[in-house]
Amino acid sequence: MEQNKRASFFIGLVLLFGGLNLLILLSHLSRFFGIALMLLGIGFLLWATRGIERRAPEAKKPDNLAGRIIHLITFKGIFREFLPVFGIGILVTVIAYNILLSDSFYLGSNDYVAMVLAGTLITYNLVPKKYTVERDFALLFSILLFVFLVIPTTMLQFTSTGEDTNSPITYYLLAMPTASLSRLLGISVEAPYMGWGYPVYNHMEIMAQDGLPIILRISLSCSGLYSVAIFVSAFIAFVAVEYRKFDRKVANLLGLGILLAWIANIIRMTIIVIVGYYKGAETMVWVHNNIGEFIFMAWVALFWWFMFRYFGVLESKGEPVKSEKKKRGKCASCGELLSPTIPTARCECGAMSHSGCILTNGMICPSCGVEMSLENEIQ
């Protein structure tokens, strides 16, 4: 992929996930702004991938993780044609719940996640087969987001006797690190906040510069659950469509991403505390309502850039990997060690195979199933 197209692809990905975060988050920004960001991101992605030749995969047993997972959850493809029915059922359930069981018709974060899943299920079979990677990614991402976000928060809603985030977990993972970092910066913060004679784990008391106390409550939308759920879902879906197994390299990067999400959330909360200390409660509320999305998008940009570099995604055709000359590894087709004396071809996904093996396999990459070219042959 050309340099300008790689940049556009990267920008589109960041805007798409930033818009999705706004769409499902209990944010004070308009969800129409989130939809606009998503559409803009999709536009960048379409522009970046235009002109790329795609080959419709032949009907065969799926070879990557995504294909195998979808093959499994559709009972070996038997229920694949019924996916639109399931999607319509989810839409009807969301609407019926808000009309019949809710006090007022209001679409919350879980409703939007469910609707994203419903839309993906309805349109899945309408997507041309040459876009199998994209449609499998969208389906897996929406399913995982539903599992990681809707199910846990719904269980909390029906089982919690108080506020969902008022637990020691919130204190140790967010309130305490935020308060500690703020105190290092010379700001007086008490956490947990002592209310009604016992500790309230999701509150912090800030003694502002003007001497007035400010109570900052960590709600579910501030807890970081949403950003982590979006990240984990997108990461697993990406790995599933690109690779055949979940190895240690992937696990390490997943752990790093969760760590970065946690650090980004602490930084966001600390910025809110600093603004409250110096500028007062009113300005703090404005920053809380608006600055979080920019921090989320900065974290998404940092992580996906690192992941693309780590996995060699979006490398230009024929562009060598730095370590390629030092370590060739094994042939992805036959499993034998690669040798400098035997011509080797490298797929755009990063897999390397003997040129002879690729010819034997009908020019199909054994790792990603995409048609290869010997233009990338390495002598």
VOBA-1610 file (N, C-alpha, C; in pm, whole numbers, padded with zeros to 5 digits, always signed):
BEGIN
Met+00085-00119+00000Met+00000+00000+00000Met+00088+00124+00000Glu+00055+00223-00082Glu+00133+00344-00092Glu+00131+00422+00039Gln+00233+00510+00054Gln+00250+00584+00178Gln+00128+00668+00212Asn+00074+00743+00113Asn-00042+00829+00141Asn-00167+00746+00171Lys-00179+00629+00106Lys-00294+00543+00133Lys-00283+00479+00271Arg-00160+00447+00311Arg-00141+00391+00446Arg-00182+00494+00551Ala-00142+00620+00528Ala-00179+00726+00622Ala-00330+00745+00627Ser-00395+00740+00511Ser-00541+00754+00506Ser-00610+00637+00574Phe-00558+00517+00554Phe-00615+00399+00619Phe-00605+00412+00771Phe-00491+00459+00818Phe-00469+00475+00961Phe-00562+00581+01019Ile-00573+00696+00951Ile-00662+00803+00996Ile-00806+00755+00997Gly-00846+00683+00892Gly-00982+00633+00886Gly-01014+00538+01000Leu-00918+00454+01034Leu-00939+00359+01143Leu-00957+00431+01276Val-00875+00533+01301Val-00885+00609+01425Val-01018+00682+01433Leu-01060+00747+01324Leu-01188+00819+01322Leu-01305+00723+01340Leu-01296+00605+01280Leu-01404+00507+01289Leu-01424+00463+01433Phe-01315+00428+01502Phe-01328+00383+01640Phe-01360+00498+01735Gly-01312+00619+01703Gly-01349+00734+01783Gly-01498+00763+01773Gly-01552+00755+01652Gly-01696+00776+01634Gly-01778+00668+01701Leu-01731+00543+01692Leu-01802+00434+01758Leu-01802+00452+01909Asn-01691+00500+01963Asn-01684+00526+02107Asn-01785+00632+02149Leu-01799+00737+02069Leu-01898+00842+02098Leu-02040+00789+02085Leu-02061+00700+01987Leu-02194+00650+01962Leu-02248+00568+02079Ile-02162+00484+02138Ile-02210+00394+02243Ile-02184+00446+02383Leu-02093+00545+02396Leu-02060+00595+02528Leu-02170+00686+02581Leu-02187+00682+02713Leu-02281+00774+02778Leu-02217+00912+02780Ser-02200+00969+02663Ser-02126+01093+02646Ser-02220+01212+02639His-02169+01325+02677His-02249+01447+02669His-02238+01510+02530Leu-02145+01460+02448Leu-02139+01505+02311Leu-02251+01438+02231Ser-02294+01503+02127Ser-02404+01448+02046Ser-02361+01318+01978Arg-02452+01219+01981Arg-02422+01094+01912Arg-02420+01115+01760Phe-02482+01221+01712Phe-02474+01252+01569Phe-02331+01287+01531Phe-02257+01347+01624Phe-02116+01375+01601Phe-02039+01244+01588Gly-02075+01146+01670Gly-02011+01015+01660Gly-02039+00948+01527Ile-02164+00957+01481Ile-02201+00899+01351Ile-02124+00968+01239Ala-02110+01101+01250Ala-02035+01176+01148Ala-01889+01131+01145Leu-01829+01110+01262Leu-01691+01063+01266Leu-01677+00925+01204Met-01775+00837+01232Met-01772+00703+01174Met-01780+00707+01022Leu-01871+00789+00969Leu-01885+00800+00825Leu-01758+00859+00761Leu-01699+00957+00829Leu-01575+01015+00778Leu-01462+00911+00779Gly-01457+00832+00886Gly-01356+00727+00893Gly-01374+00622+00785Ile-01499+00582+00759Ile-01527+00485+00653Ile-01486+00543+00517Gly-01508+00673+00499Gly-01467+00737+00375Gly-01317+00729+00354Phe-01240+00757+00458Phe-01094+00746+00450Phe-01052+00602+00418Leu-01118+00504+00483Leu-01083+00364+00460Leu-01113+00322+00316Leu-01227+00366+00263Leu-01262+00331+00126Leu-01165+00394+00027Trp-01125+00517+00054Trp-01029+00584-00035Trp-00894+00513-00030Ala-00852+00470+00088Ala-00722+00406+00103Ala-00717+00270+00036Thr-00831+00200+00031Thr-00831+00065-00023Thr-00882+00058-00166Arg-00910+00172-00226Arg-00961+00170-00363Arg-00849+00123-00457Gly-00888+00053-00559Gly-00791+00007-00657Gly-00719-00121-00617Ile-00741-00170-00495Ile-00676-00294-00452Ile-00750-00413-00513Glu-00678-00495-00584Glu-00741-00612-00645Glu-00774-00714-00538Arg-00896-00764-00542Arg-00941-00862-00445Arg-00985-00987-00518Arg-00960-01099-00457Arg-00996-01226-00515Arg-01099-01294-00427Ala-01214-01326-00482Ala-01318-01393-00405Ala-01270-01532-00366Pro-01267-01565-00236Pro-01218-01695-00193Pro-01307-01808-00242Glu-01243-01920-00271Glu-01320-02037-00313Glu-01390-02097-00193Ala-01499-02167-00218Ala-01574-02231-00111Ala-01493-02346-00054Lys-01442-02328+00065Lys-01364-02431+00130Lys-01370-02408+00280Lys-01317-02502+00353Lys-01318-02489+00498Lys-01232-02370+00538Pro-01283-02280+00621Pro-01207-02159+00659Pro-01075-02195+00727Asp-00971-02114+00694Asp-00838-02145+00744Asp-00794-02051+00855Asn-00848-01927+00859Asn-00806-01835+00964Asn-00899-01848+01086Leu-00860-01782+01193Leu-00936-01791+01318Leu-01080-01741+01300Ala-01094-01629+01230Ala-01227-01570+01212Ala-01321-01665+01140Gly-01272-01722+01030Gly-01354-01815+00955Gly-01395-01936+01036Arg-01301-01987+01117Arg-01332-02105+01197Arg-01432-02071+01308Ile-01419-01951+01367Ile-01512-01911+01473Ile-01653-01894+01417Ile-01664-01823+01304Ile-01795-01802+01244Ile-01854-01934+01197His-01768-02021+01143His-01814-02153+01101His-01869-02231+01220Leu-01807-02210+01337Leu-01849-02282+01458Leu-01981-02227+01512Ile-01991-02093+01525Ile-02110-02036+01587Ile-02232-02043+01496Thr-02211-02067+01367Thr-02324-02088+01277Thr-02351-02236+01254Phe-02293-02320+01342Phe-02311-02466+01334Phe-02274-02517+01194Lys-02143-02493+01164Lys-02085-02537+01036Lys-02156-02474+00916Gly-02202-02351+00936Gly-02263-02275+00828Gly-02411-02300+00807Ile-02470-02389+00887Ile-02612-02424+00867Ile-02702-02302+00890Phe-02668-02222+00995Phe-02753-02108+01030Phe-02704-01977+00971Arg-02607-01982+00879Arg-02554-01859+00821Arg-02663-01779+00749Glu-02751-01848+00678Glu-02857-01777+00604Glu-02963-01718+00695Phe-02963-01760+00823Phe-03062-01707+00917Phe-03008-01589+00999Leu-02885-01545+00970Leu-02827-01432+01044Leu-02914-01307+01036Pro-02970-01272+00919Pro-03059-01155+00915Pro-03180-01168+01006Val-03232-01290+01021Val-03346-01311+01110Val-03307-01281+01254Phe-03187-01327+01294Phe-03139-01299+01429Phe-03122-01148+01449Gly-03070-01080+01345Gly-03051-00935+01354Gly-03183-00862+01372Ile-03284-00901+01294Ile-03416-00839+01308Ile-03473-00867+01447Gly-03451-00988+01498Gly-03497-01021+01632Gly-03436-00933+01738Ile-03306-00901+01724Ile-03240-00813+01820Ile-03299-00673+01812Leu-03322-00622+01692Leu-03383-00489+01677Leu-03521-00483+01742Val-03601-00584+01717Val-03736-00588+01775Val-03728-00592+01928Thr-03633-00669+01981Thr-03617-00679+02126Thr-03579-00545+02187Val-03485-00473+02124Val-03443-00343+02175Val-03560-00245+02177Ile-03634-00240+02067Ile-03748-00147+02059Ile-03857-00185+02158Ala-03887-00315+02168Ala-03992-00361+02259Ala-03955-00332+02404Tyr-03829-00352+02438Tyr-03785-00326+02576Tyr-03805-00179+02612Asn-03764-00090+02523Asn-03775+00053+02551Asn-03918+00103+02552Ile-04007+00036+02481Ile-04146+00078+02478Ile-04226+00017+02593Leu-04204-00112+02618Leu-04288-00183+02714Leu-04234-00187+02856Leu-04103-00198+02870Leu-04045-00217+03003Leu-03975-00095+03059Ser-03936-00005+02975Ser-03864+00115+03021Ser-03963+00227+03051Asp-03924+00315+03144Asp-04010+00428+03180Asp-04029+00524+03063Ser-03927+00538+02982Ser-03935+00625+02865Ser-03851+00565+02754Phe-03884+00599+02631Phe-03810+00546+02516Phe-03679+00623+02504Tyr-03571+00561+02549Tyr-03440+00623+02543Tyr-03338+00516+02508Leu-03266+00536+02398Leu-03165+00441+02356Leu-03034+00469+02429Gly-02995+00377+02516Gly-02870+00390+02590Gly-02755+00323+02518Ser-02640+00315+02585Ser-02520+00258+02525Ser-02540+00114+02483Asn-02599+00034+02572Asn-02622-00106+02539Asn-02715-00123+02420Asp-02814-00033+02408Asp-02905-00039+02294Asp-02831-00015+02163Tyr-02738+00082+02164Tyr-02663+00111+02042Tyr-02571-00004+02005Val-02508-00066+02105Val-02422-00182+02077Val-02505-00295+02017Ala-02623-00319+02074Ala-02711-00424+02021Ala-02755-00391+01879Met-02782-00264+01850Met-02824-00225+01716Met-02710-00239+01616Val-02587-00211+01659Val-02471-00233+01571Val-02460-00381+01536Leu-02476-00467+01637Leu-02473-00611+01612Leu-02587-00653+01518Ala-02707-00598+01540Ala-02821-00631+01455Ala-02795-00591+01310Gly-02743-00470+01291Gly-02714-00424+01155Gly-02610-00511+01085Thr-02509-00554+01161Thr-02406-00641+01103Thr-02464-00775+01062Leu-02550-00833+01147Leu-02612-00962+01116Leu-02703-00951+00993Ile-02777-00841+00983Ile-02871-00824+00872Ile-02798-00812+00739Thr-02686-00741+00738Thr-02615-00713+00612Thr-02503-00811+00582Tyr-02474-00905+00672Tyr-02358-00993+00656Tyr-02361-01069+00523Asn-02472-01132+00493Asn-02481-01213+00370Asn-02492-01130+00244Leu-02513-00999+00258Leu-02524-00911+00142Leu-02389-00861+00095Val-02287-00877+00179Val-02152-00830+00145Val-02089-00927+00047Pro-02031-00878-00065Pro-01967-00967-00162Pro-01857-01051-00097Lys-01837-01171-00148Lys-01741-01263-00089Lys-01597-01212-00095Lys-01569-01123-00191Lys-01432-01072-00199Lys-01399-00981-00081Tyr-01503-00940-00007Tyr-01482-00860+00114Tyr-01500-00947+00239Thr-01464-01074+00229Thr-01482-01167+00340Thr-01409-01120+00465Val-01287-01071+00450Val-01209-01027+00566Val-01281-00915+00639Glu-01330-00816+00564Glu-01395-00701+00626Glu-01526-00741+00695Arg-01606-00824+00629Arg-01735-00861+00689Arg-01716-00952+00809Asp-01615-01041+00805Asp-01588-01126+00921Asp-01537-01044+01039Phe-01454-00944+01009Phe-01406-00855+01116Phe-01524-00782+01180Ala-01613-00726+01098Ala-01727-00652+01151Ala-01817-00741+01236Leu-01841-00863+01190Leu-01929-00954+01265Leu-01866-00994+01398Leu-01739-01033+01394Leu-01673-01074+01518Leu-01661-00958+01616Phe-01628-00840+01564Phe-01615-00723+01651Phe-01747-00690+01720Ser-01856-00691+01646Ser-01986-00656+01705Ser-02032-00763+01805Ile-02003-00890+01776Ile-02039-00996+01870Ile-01958-00985+01998Leu-01828-00964+01986Leu-01741-00953+02103Leu-01775-00830+02186Leu-01806-00718+02119Leu-01843-00597+02192Leu-01970-00620+02272Phe-02064-00691+02214Phe-02187-00726+02285Phe-02156-00812+02407Val-02068-00909+02390Val-02034-01001+02500Val-01957-00929+02610Phe-01861-00845+02573Phe-01774-00781+02671Phe-01835-00658+02736Leu-01937-00598+02673Leu-01993-00473+02726Leu-02138-00488+02770Val-02224-00536+02683Val-02367-00540+02714Val-02397-00641+02824Ile-02343-00760+02812Ile-02373-00865+02911Ile-02326-00827+03051Pro-02198-00782+03070Pro-02155-00746+03207Pro-02233-00629+03266Thr-02257-00523+03187Thr-02326-00406+03241Thr-02473-00438+03271Thr-02533-00524+03190Thr-02671-00565+03216Thr-02680-00646+03345Met-02584-00734+03368Met-02581-00812+03492Met-02563-00721+03613Leu-02477-00619+03598Leu-02458-00524+03708Leu-02588-00448+03737Gln-02659-00413+03631Gln-02783-00337+03646Gln-02888-00414+03725Phe-02896-00544+03701Phe-02999-00624+03765Phe-02956-00684+03899Thr-02825-00685+03928Thr-02778-00746+04052Thr-02726-00644+04152Ser-02693-00523+04108Ser-02635-00424+04197Ser-02742-00360+04284Thr-02708-00339+04411Thr-02800-00272+04503Thr-02770-00123+04516Gly-02659-00083+04459Gly-02621+00058+04465Gly-02562+00100+04332Glu-02466+00191+04336Glu-02402+00235+04213Glu-02310+00124+04161Asp-02311+00106+04030Asp-02235-00003+03969Asp-02085+00006+03997Thr-02033+00127+04005Thr-01888+00144+04017Thr-01841+00163+04161Asn-01932+00158+04259Asn-01892+00180+04399Asn-01838+00050+04458Ser-01714+00017+04420Ser-01652-00106+04467Ser-01503-00082+04486Pro-01437-00164+04566Pro-01291-00151+04584Pro-01215-00162+04452Ile-01271-00234+04354Ile-01204-00247+04225Ile-01188-00110+04160Thr-01293-00029+04166Thr-01285+00107+04111Thr-01180+00188+04184Tyr-01173+00169+04315Tyr-01076+00244+04394Tyr-00932+00207+04357Tyr-00902+00078+04355Tyr-00763+00035+04332Tyr-00718+00054+04187Leu-00810+00042+04092Leu-00771+00052+03953Leu-00777+00194+03897Leu-00857+00281+03958Leu-00872+00414+03900Leu-00862+00527+04002Ala-00941+00523+04108Ala-00943+00634+04203Ala-00808+00652+04272Met-00751+00544+04325Met-00624+00554+04396Met-00510+00599+04305Pro-00490+00539+04184Pro-00383+00588+04097Pro-00402+00733+04056Thr-00527+00773+04030Thr-00553+00912+03993Thr-00521+01006+04107Ala-00564+00970+04227Ala-00536+01054+04344Ala-00387+01062+04371Ser-00316+00950+04359Ser-00171+00948+04384Ser-00097+01035+04284Leu-00133+01025+04155Leu-00068+01107+04054Leu-00100+01254+04076Ser-00223+01285+04115Ser-00261+01424+04140Ser-00185+01482+04259Arg-00166+01402+04365Arg-00092+01450+04481Arg+00055+01475+04447Leu+00110+01393+04355Leu+00247+01418+04310Leu+00260+01553+04241Leu+00150+01599+04185Leu+00147+01729+04117Leu+00106+01842+04210Gly+00097+01811+04340Gly+00069+01913+04440Gly-00077+01945+04462Ile-00166+01854+04422Ile-00310+01876+04436Ile-00363+01791+04550Ser-00443+01852+04637Ser-00501+01781+04750Ser-00624+01703+04706Val-00615+01569+04710Val-00724+01482+04669Val-00741+01373+04773Glu-00865+01350+04812Glu-00894+01241+04905Glu-00971+01131+04832Ala-00918+01009+04841Ala-00985+00893+04780Ala-00949+00769+04861Pro-01048+00689+04905Pro-01190+00708+04879Pro-01248+00821+04962Tyr-01350+00882+04907Tyr-01420+00990+04974Tyr-01502+00932+05090Met-01487+00991+05208Met-01558+00941+05327Met-01697+01006+05333Gly-01796+00932+05291Gly-01933+00984+05292Gly-02021+00903+05384Trp-02099+00969+05463Trp-02194+00906+05555Trp-02125+00807+05651Gly-01999+00838+05684Gly-01928+00757+05783Gly-01860+00634+05729Tyr-01868+00607+05600Tyr-01800+00491+05543Tyr-01743+00531+05406Pro-01641+00458+05360Pro-01575+00499+05234Pro-01664+00478+05112Val-01665+00577+05025Val-01733+00568+04896Val-01624+00555+04791Tyr-01612+00437+04734Tyr-01495+00405+04652Tyr-01493+00474+04517Asn-01607+00517+04468Asn-01609+00579+04335Asn-01622+00731+04342His-01588+00789+04456His-01588+00935+04471His-01448+00983+04510Met-01414+01103+04465Met-01291+01169+04508Met-01326+01312+04549Glu-01265+01356+04658Glu-01286+01494+04703Glu-01161+01576+04670Ile-01182+01680+04590Ile-01074+01769+04548Ile-01086+01899+04625Met-00981+01937+04696Met-00981+02067+04762Met-00925+02168+04665Ala-01015+02244+04602Ala-00976+02335+04495Ala-00886+02447+04546Gln-00823+02518+04455Gln-00730+02624+04490Gln-00800+02738+04564Asp-00930+02758+04539Asp-01005+02863+04607Asp-01057+02819+04744Gly-01021+02696+04787Gly-01060+02647+04918Gly-01193+02575+04922Leu-01264+02568+04810Leu-01393+02501+04805Leu-01375+02355+04763Pro-01439+02260+04833Pro-01427+02119+04797Pro-01511+02085+04674Ile-01459+01996+04592Ile-01531+01948+04473Ile-01537+01795+04481Ile-01658+01740+04469Ile-01675+01595+04471Ile-01682+01546+04327Leu-01591+01457+04292Leu-01585+01399+04159Leu-01626+01251+04167Arg-01735+01215+04100Arg-01784+01077+04103Arg-01743+01004+03976Ile-01692+00883+03993Ile-01651+00801+03880Ile-01771+00716+03837Ser-01834+00756+03729Ser-01950+00681+03679Ser-01903+00565+03591Leu-01997+00486+03544Leu-01964+00372+03461Leu-01894+00415+03332Ser-01938+00528+03277Ser-01877+00576+03152Ser-01735+00627+03174Cys-01700+00661+03299Cys-01566+00709+03330Cys-01472+00597+03376Ser-01528+00479+03397Ser-01450+00371+03456Ser-01349+00310+03361Gly-01361+00335+03232Gly-01271+00277+03134Gly-01322+00147+03074Leu-01436+00098+03122Leu-01490-00028+03073Leu-01522-00020+02924Tyr-01577+00093+02881Tyr-01617+00107+02741Tyr-01495+00104+02649Ser-01394+00183+02681Ser-01277+00190+02594Ser-01203+00057+02590Val-01193-00011+02705Val-01127-00142+02707Val-01207-00244+02627Ala-01340-00241+02639Ala-01424-00335+02566Ala-01410-00314+02415Ile-01408-00188+02370Ile-01390-00158+02228Ile-01254-00206+02181Phe-01151-00178+02261Phe-01016-00220+02222Phe-01002-00371+02213Val-01043-00442+02318Val-01027-00588+02320Val-01106-00652+02206Ser-01228-00604+02182Ser-01310-00660+02075Ser-01244-00638+01939Ala-01196-00516+01914Ala-01132-00485+01786Ala-01002-00563+01769Phe-00924-00575+01875Phe-00796-00645+01867Phe-00816-00793+01835Ile-00906-00858+01909Ile-00930-01002+01887Ile-00986-01026+01747Ala-01077-00938+01703Ala-01133-00953+01568Ala-01025-00935+01462Phe-00935-00840+01484Phe-00825-00817+01390Phe-00734-00938+01381Val-00695-00991+01497Val-00608-01108+01499Val-00677-01227+01433Ala-00808-01239+01456Ala-00882-01354+01403Ala-00887-01354+01251Val-00896-01236+01188Val-00902-01232+01042Val-00764-01234+00977Glu-00660-01208+01056Glu-00526-01202+00999Glu-00442-01326+01026Tyr-00476-01401+01129Tyr-00389-01512+01169Tyr-00468-01639+01194Arg-00392-01749+01200Arg-00454-01880+01220Arg-00449-01927+01364Lys-00374-01858+01449Lys-00366-01900+01588Lys-00338-01780+01678Phe-00370-01797+01804Phe-00348-01693+01905Phe-00222-01731+01982Asp-00107-01673+01944Asp+00020-01713+02004Asp+00066-01613+02110Arg+00186-01636+02162Arg+00240-01552+02268Arg+00261-01408+02221Lys+00301-01392+02098Lys+00323-01258+02043Lys+00193-01177+02047Val+00084-01240+02009Val-00047-01174+02010Val-00091-01146+02154Ala-00069-01243+02244Ala-00109-01226+02384Ala-00033-01110+02448Asn+00096-01097+02417Asn+00175-00987+02473Asn+00123-00852+02426Leu+00087-00844+02299Leu+00036-00718+02247Leu-00101-00684+02305Leu-00183-00787+02327Leu-00313-00765+02390Leu-00295-00710+02531Gly-00204-00769+02607Gly-00176-00720+02742Gly-00126-00576+02741Leu-00039-00544+02644Leu+00013-00408+02632Leu-00100-00310+02601Gly-00192-00350+02514Gly-00303-00262+02480Gly-00393-00233+02598Ile-00421-00334+02678Ile-00504-00314+02798Ile-00433-00222+02896Leu-00302-00241+02910Leu-00223-00155+02999Leu-00228-00010+02951Leu-00213+00012+02821Leu-00219+00148+02767Leu-00357+00209+02786Ala-00462+00128+02774Ala-00598+00179+02796Ala-00615+00223+02941Trp-00562+00146+03034Trp-00570+00180+03176Trp-00493+00310+03205Ile-00372+00321+03151Ile-00291+00442+03172Ile-00359+00564+03111Ala-00415+00548+02990Ala-00484+00661+02925Ala-00602+00708+03008Asn-00673+00616+03070Asn-00789+00654+03152Asn-00745+00727+03278Ile-00634+00684+03338Ile-00582+00753+03457Ile-00537+00895+03420Ile-00472+00908+03305Ile-00429+01041+03259Ile-00550+01131+03237Arg-00654+01075+03177Arg-00776+01154+03153Arg-00837+01201+03284Met-00848+01111+03383Met-00904+01148+03512Met-00816+01251+03584Thr-00685+01237+03570Thr-00593+01332+03635Thr-00607+01471+03574Ile-00623+01478+03443Ile-00644+01607+03377Ile-00771+01673+03429Ile-00876+01593+03447Ile-01001+01647+03501Ile-00980+01701+03642Val-00905+01629+03725Val-00876+01674+03862Val-00797+01804+03860Ile-00695+01812+03773Ile-00612+01933+03765Ile-00697+02054+03726Val-00783+02037+03627Val-00869+02147+03583Val-00963+02189+03695Gly-01019+02093+03767Gly-01106+02125+03879Gly-01034+02202+03988Tyr-00910+02164+04014Tyr-00832+02231+04119Tyr-00804+02377+04084Tyr-00764+02402+03959Tyr-00724+02536+03920Tyr-00839+02623+03867Lys-00938+02561+03800Lys-01040+02638+03730Lys-01180+02624+03790Gly-01199+02534+03884Gly-01330+02521+03947Gly-01416+02412+03884Ala-01531+02389+03950Ala-01618+02278+03912Ala-01678+02294+03773Glu-01716+02416+03737Glu-01785+02437+03609Glu-01694+02402+03491Thr-01571+02451+03496Thr-01476+02420+03388Thr-01440+02272+03389Met-01431+02214+03509Met-01401+02072+03520Met-01507+01987+03451Val-01634+02025+03469Val-01743+01951+03405Val-01732+01960+03253Trp-01697+02079+03201Trp-01682+02094+03057Trp-01571+02005+03004Val-01457+02004+03071Val-01344+01920+03028Val-01383+01772+03036His-01453+01736+03142His-01498+01597+03159His-01587+01555+03043Asn-01672+01646+02997Asn-01768+01613+02892Asn-01708+01610+02753Asn-01591+01675+02734Asn-01540+01693+02599Asn-01399+01640+02573Ile-01312+01640+02673Ile-01172+01607+02648Ile-01147+01457+02640Gly-01234+01379+02701Gly-01210+01234+02706Gly-01202+01170+02569Glu-01284+01216+02475Glu-01283+01156+02341Glu-01151+01177+02270Phe-01089+01293+02290Phe-00961+01320+02225Phe-00851+01231+02283Ile-00856+01208+02414Ile-00759+01119+02476Ile-00779+00976+02426Phe-00905+00934+02412Phe-00934+00801+02361Phe-00879+00785+02219Met-00900+00884+02133Met-00853+00875+01995Met-00701+00878+01989Ala-00637+00954+02079Ala-00491+00956+02083Ala-00436+00819+02122Trp-00502+00755+02219Trp-00459+00621+02261Trp-00481+00520+02149Val-00595+00527+02081Val-00623+00437+01970Val-00518+00454+01861Ala-00485+00580+01829Ala-00385+00606+01725Ala-00250+00548+01764Leu-00209+00569+01888Leu-00079+00519+01934Leu-00073+00367+01927Phe-00178+00303+01977Phe-00174+00157+01983Phe-00180+00095+01844Trp-00273+00140+01759Trp-00285+00079+01628Trp-00162+00106+01541Trp-00100+00222+01558Trp+00024+00247+01486Trp+00131+00148+01530Phe+00143+00129+01662Phe+00241+00033+01712Phe+00209-00108+01665Met+00082-00147+01664Met+00044-00281+01623Met+00073-00303+01475Phe+00045-00204+01392Phe+00073-00217+01249Phe+00224-00235+01226Arg+00304-00161+01302Arg+00448-00176+01290Arg+00493-00312+01343Tyr+00431-00356+01449Tyr+00467-00482+01515Tyr+00438-00602+01427Phe+00322-00599+01358Phe+00281-00710+01275Phe+00316-00690+01127Gly+00366-00573+01092Gly+00399-00549+00952Gly+00278-00524+00865Val+00168-00480+00925Val+00046-00453+00848Val+00065-00324+00768Leu+00005-00318+00650Leu+00007-00202+00561Leu+00144-00175+00499Glu+00234-00273+00504Glu+00362-00255+00439Glu+00342-00251+00289Ser+00424-00173+00221Ser+00413-00165+00076Ser+00453-00297+00013Lys+00396-00322-00104Lys+00426-00446-00175Lys+00573-00451-00209Gly+00638-00557-00169Gly+00780-00573-00193Gly+00866-00503-00091Glu+00807-00439+00009Glu+00884-00369+00111Glu+00937-00468+00212Pro+01067-00477+00228Pro+01123-00579+00317Pro+01104-00544+00462Val+01096-00645+00544Val+01093-00627+00688Val+01237-00615+00736Lys+01264-00532+00838Lys+01400-00506+00882Lys+01474-00632+00923Ser+01404-00722+00990Ser+01470-00840+01042Ser+01475-00954+00941Glu+01427-00930+00818Glu+01413-01037+00720Glu+01548-01094+00680Lys+01650-01008+00669Lys+01779-01056+00627Lys+01849-01133+00737Lys+01818-01099+00862Lys+01885-01163+00973Lys+01821-01296+01008Lys+01687-01305+00998Lys+01618-01425+01041Lys+01504-01455+00945Arg+01514-01568+00875Arg+01414-01601+00775Arg+01305-01691+00829Gly+01329-01767+00933Gly+01226-01850+00992Gly+01196-01973+00907Lys+01070-02018+00915Lys+01028-02138+00846Lys+00929-02106+00735Cys+00924-02194+00637Cys+00829-02180+00527Cys+00687-02201+00580Ala+00597-02109+00548Ala+00459-02119+00596Ala+00383-02233+00529Ser+00437-02285+00418Ser+00369-02393+00346Ser+00414-02532+00391Cys+00546-02555+00387Cys+00597-02689+00418Cys+00656-02701+00558Gly+00682-02589+00624Gly+00735-02592+00759Gly+00885-02607+00767Glu+00953-02622+00652Glu+01099-02636+00652Glu+01164-02499+00669Leu+01290-02502+00718Leu+01363-02377+00737Leu+01389-02310+00603Leu+01372-02179+00599Leu+01402-02104+00479Leu+01553-02089+00463Ser+01598-02086+00341Ser+01741-02080+00313Ser+01770-01968+00215Pro+01882-01897+00235Pro+01918-01789+00141Pro+01943-01842+00000Thr+01969-01973-00014Thr+02000-02029-00144Thr+01874-02071-00222Ile+01757-02069-00155Ile+01632-02109-00218Ile+01543-01986-00231Pro+01492-01956-00352Pro+01405-01838-00369Pro+01284-01844-00274Thr+01256-01730-00212Thr+01150-01719-00112Thr+01058-01604-00149Ala+00929-01624-00127Ala+00830-01519-00155Ala+00763-01477-00025Arg+00734-01349-00013Arg+00672-01296+00107Arg+00536-01239+00072Cys+00432-01284+00147Cys+00296-01232+00127Cys+00282-01098+00197Glu+00181-01020+00158Glu+00157-00892+00223Glu+00119-00907+00369Cys+00071-01027+00410Cys+00036-01049+00550Cys+00160-01077+00634Gly+00277-01094+00570Gly+00401-01117+00643Gly+00451-01259+00635Ala+00367-01353+00592Ala+00408-01493+00584Ala+00507-01513+00470Met+00607-01601+00493Met+00710-01628+00392Met+00709-01776+00358Ser+00723-01806+00230Ser+00721-01943+00182Ser+00820-01960+00069His+00864-02084+00048His+00946-02113-00070His+00864-02082-00195Ser+00928-02026-00295Ser+00856-01994-00418Ser+00796-02119-00480Gly+00868-02230-00473Gly+00817-02356-00525Gly+00692-02402-00453Cys+00689-02383-00321Cys+00571-02421-00243Cys+00450-02338-00282Ile+00473-02209-00307Ile+00364-02122-00346Ile+00307-02164-00481Leu+00394-02201-00574Leu+00349-02249-00704Leu+00268-02377-00688Thr+00313-02465-00600Thr+00243-02591-00576Thr+00105-02565-00517Asn+00094-02464-00432Asn-00034-02431-00366Asn-00126-02348-00453Gly-00092-02330-00579Gly-00178-02252-00666Gly-00170-02103-00641Met-00054-02056-00595Met-00029-01913-00568Met-00113-01859-00453Ile-00159-01948-00362Ile-00241-01906-00249Ile-00155-01907-00122Cys-00157-01798-00047Cys-00083-01790+00079Cys-00146-01884+00181Pro-00069-01971+00243Pro-00125-02065+00341Pro-00167-02000+00471Ser-00123-01876+00495Ser-00155-01809+00621Ser-00285-01730+00614Cys-00303-01654+00506Cys-00422-01567+00497Cys-00517-01606+00385Gly-00477-01698+00297Gly-00565-01743+00190Gly-00575-01649+00072Val-00490-01546+00068Val-00494-01448-00040Val-00398-01490-00152Glu-00433-01461-00276Glu-00347-01495-00389Glu-00218-01415-00382Met-00105-01484-00396Met+00026-01420-00386Met+00083-01394-00525Ser+00190-01320-00526Ser+00262-01292-00648Ser+00410-01313-00624Leu+00479-01366-00722Leu+00623-01388-00706Leu+00703-01260-00731Glu+00632-01146-00746Glu+00703-01018-00757Glu+00776-00987-00627Asn+00724-01043-00516Asn+00789-01020-00385Asn+00896-01124-00357Glu+00942-01194-00460Glu+01040-01301-00439Glu+01171-01244-00387Ile+01226-01313-00286Ile+01350-01271-00223Ile+01457-01373-00255Gln+01565-01329-00315Gln+01672-01423-00351Gln+01766-01444-00232
//
